[in-house]
């Protein structure tokens, strides 16, 4: 059966008239029994590529997924669409019933974690009723090249080969060329089974700024984005501290999430966030793949992420519904300093690859060219030079040649003994003979006072830039010393080009994440309010009822019958039957 033959089922189950992107190609391969690796950006509808075949195929689709919370989120959505779905996890109290339902052929989808999938008991269950498809979600976890390697994924291959006639579909949003090749090899998928749908998330606006007053910067960002959001922090303490600060500064509900909290607290925070329309979570990366919430309107990083792959995946949790979302990263020189110190703690075999990841991040934060273009080139794409939806494209900085100032700065660090912080070096360069400078005789050095007032505002940004480039490093006591990339700069062999720092940040205009929540529309507000009530009654997050996009379409088109309501994208037969009349009543009253 071809993908086109499934269009009526796509409409009746999910409410969509057509496939998006390369969904049809993936579904077509699945229906033809071909092994496939689909690399599709978050929000491109990866889950549909196995959920739709699950309804069409004879037999159950086994979905291997790494986190219980992620499985349960997808489970709610599948059941709301009328799909017979279940999960076998340590959190499920109905495991015996689920196993029997599988044996009886009463399931379309069965979600399972990799550690359970590789056990003898689970293999025995599958032998009682061979599955129709293996779907391996978050497939980058199988690769040591990936940013989120999980050893249990490496144990899946014997299970897949045991059921060699069952097609396998691997899915991920984040995989560079090395990782893609490794996934294909580890899961036994032929190279011609790769479908690369692209990495561009055009609805996400990227912005990266130096961290100068982080709490204030985040407060302003949150005030511009009234929807739900995630703020990633490097440490557990930072997550807790920032949650308190932002709650006080914004008046919004903010909760901290990290691996040090009890399972009960983590489950409560995640559940409340998923159900909210404007909640905020400050979190470490422990708040990761388990977030299957489509209406996250912003993602902020309060520090440097671990890699571009990690950054791409974390920012990809915003705007999964296709509506506008914003991604802000705040970084400091100390982030790079700490990351380089951690390199020394790694096994020798990993140092080169991790250093390359860090250099790629440095290029991302330092670029004066389109952020999106740099991101996409990292994943092997050839994008246009500008995207029109990142901070560089919207407010192009002037590129300046800071090579001479960099030589002065590096010389000052060297001549003062490579042990003083940026503030002291700045005083020396500007010729400010305070007590500390004169006590050490630094006012007698040739670098004393060699920087004029015009260049003064460049010193701090240049320190950040040189640390990011590894031309400067930090001592264990916080002082500056020359890094491995300093020599060619000092000798004039390598120029230092950087963005001129703005005098002040201007207010952004145009398309923002808040545009996805048009609170000025009374009917839209009324539809959201009713959705909220129905979600509470059903015990599901509001987006499981309908996405914001569907509510906006209802507000715009004002259907008056179930037949007209059925034409709204995202309104499938099961949801129309369950909630159609409720929303028609709201529209009629509006």
Helices and strands as residue ranges (DSSP letters): G 4-6, H 7-14, H 23-31, E 36-39, H 48-56, E 61-64, H 68-80, E 85-88, H 95-103, E 109-112, H 114-117, H 120-127, E 133-136, G 139-142, G 151-155, H 157-162, E 167-172, H 177-187, G 191-193, E 194-196, E 204-210, H 214-223, E 228-232, H 236-250, E 254-257, H 263-275, E 280-283, E 296-301, H 308-315, E 325-331, H 333-343, H 348-366, H 371-378, H 391-394, E 399-401, H 403-415, H 422-430, H 435-439, G 442-444, H 453-456, H 458-468, E 472-474, E 480-482, H 486-490, E 497-499, G 513-516, H 522-538, H 542-545, H 548-557, H 562-565, H 573-589
